[in-house]
Amino acid sequence: LNQVEKGSMMATLYFKVLWWRFPYSFLIFTLLVLAAFIGMQMQLFYSLFEVLNDNHDMVLGKQVRIVALFFALPFAMTVCAILVDQLCDLVLDAVEAPYFTKFRATLVVAMQDMSGDKRAKMWCFTLVDWFGLVVLEGFPLITLCCELWTQTFGTTRIVSSLTFVGHGGKLSNLACAYFSGLTVAAFFFAVALTVADLVVGVKVNKARGKNRGPAWHLERLQRQLDRRSIYPGPFKETAIVTQFLQESFNRQHKTADDEPESVDCEHFMLYRQSPPGRNPLVIFCICALPWVVAVPFTFSLSQKGPALLVAAVCLASAAYGTSRVWSAYFPGLIGGTYWAVLAFFIICAFSSFAGGTQFMGNGDNLSTGQQNIAVPVAANATTLLPHHWDAVNPYAVCRQPWGTEGAPVTALDLASLAWISYEPSCDHVAEMVQTSFVAGNELIECTEYAVSPNPPRLVTVRFPAKDGGKDTIVVAVKGTSTIADVYYDTDLYATIKVLQAFNFLAPVLAVVPREMVQWVIYHVRRIGPRGGYQTSWASVIESINGYKAKYPDAHYVITGHSLGGGIGEVVSARMGIPGLLFSAPGSRYSSRVFGVSEEEMQRNAVVVIPDNDVVPRVDLHDGTVQNIQCKKKDGSAELSLLCHSLAKTSCEMWRACGDAPWFRDYSATCKGLVGKEELNGYYEG
């Protein structure tokens, strides 16, 4: 009854070769959905913790929205888990010949009238196959044609909304456009299957206890499609196939001669269980009530940390109660994948709640009592490590001039200021600025070392020019040093972090168009509470504009480390001022959120990335990248955590670049990180 087994060359080529683009695109779309939801969940948690931390800058309406979204979190977790479960079912359904048997059978049964002895609607079989053909082949062709139109006649508003233009050549952009259509097809298939399962569930609930109900037809139809190897598609044998299925569908009280009664087995019995009555709803109320009470109770307590752990348990309880309702009334929606994904979401929520207990603390710093990385010494002074030498072959970033000719600033100076910005005490900051550089520097501003990174902590220093030239003003942005900073960092980059992790399972970022990933990350931000993630760099821009009003002729440079480097990178691109950032996360996939372009990054930002440092590997960089070594004194690879240390980075740059013209003493900082024999040379091997 099918052309594949008859040996049709066209059908064999289609189903044996070309078909595999569909399960692959379904898998990629599944990973995109997971990453998007994790990003939204992290954003919601961070916003809630800001509200609980008495953030008076947040307007009341936004606080109400955050609390409302948090109330709905258990339901949202179950809905997303259902969507992922449906997508996984579609992936498995698409890799096992004759393909999409469950999908087609579910849609056909959902469209049937199960009352009385009414005959099956014959046109449903053909309609379902045509639906699959139009969605799977039509949407990719539409986006492909839109890209061809763009390349030939230029873009329009309608055309641009239907495709994602890539950054490669014409063929690469056409491939990106085609794949974006495949992901849209995956979305429509998942929605269609979910709606059909809901309809079948309603019909099953009406027909409980009957020997021949919707579930029996669904199981029977799926078995016939599989046993007869009926592939999807409106081929010329469709009339024969649908006639056979119609006759099989209408046997209400007997089975086919070639099929035993054992068809009424596991799947069928799942739907023939006793009516659910009130039990699932009672369980739901019992499980959800603690969550309804826990959220307002958490807001009312002065010590919110312990209450967050209780709220985590209540969240898991509410998610379980909601799942019991879904499984009781719509068992076709719930599978093993659903419970695995829901458990993953709950584990992420527990981790967020546990970290939130520290977020609610008094802002204990992770890095306190900073000492100078280097101190000025006399040229003939005796130091533990040599200090007065000229580099033979320094890193390129060390050769680049920073600041003005009259007030030069070196890359090591900027690293020192990024280090100083971590010091909590502004009095000590002023002392460190005076003792780290030559006399005459002015500390313009040292903002409060706050618990929240909104706004971020700034240390701004003016280097006066000699002979009436232009001054250089350096703005250093503090990086990650508190639990609130860790949360903000995770919130800002959660979606792309998850996608990069999934990239080890399937090349998501290699095949999905860059603009599609940017679109997903941007709209994840739009769905959730907006504003908090923008104020970090907006406040820095406002501060620099204030400095420019006071010092209009000065030359500005921005620096920072880790999260401070990420914020500084955005400010550098948006304001068009040079920036030297250390171990900063990337911005390529988040550029639409940050409001920067690829060219703006390329022209202004330079990022120093030590080997083995994982933080700057989050997202990708569009600006200039200076890779540097990160090794132990014996030349072996250093641990990733130590490679992220700004002290380690500074010592490596000093080892390769020297400190001309200041020749300061780095012995206290670098004696355990650099050996004398490695200074001004290369590691062996």
Summary of the structure (lengths in Angstrom):
residues: 685
radius of gyration: 31.1
end to end distance: 66.5
largest distance: 104.8
contacts: 2299
relative contact order: 0.10
helix: 59%
strand: 7%
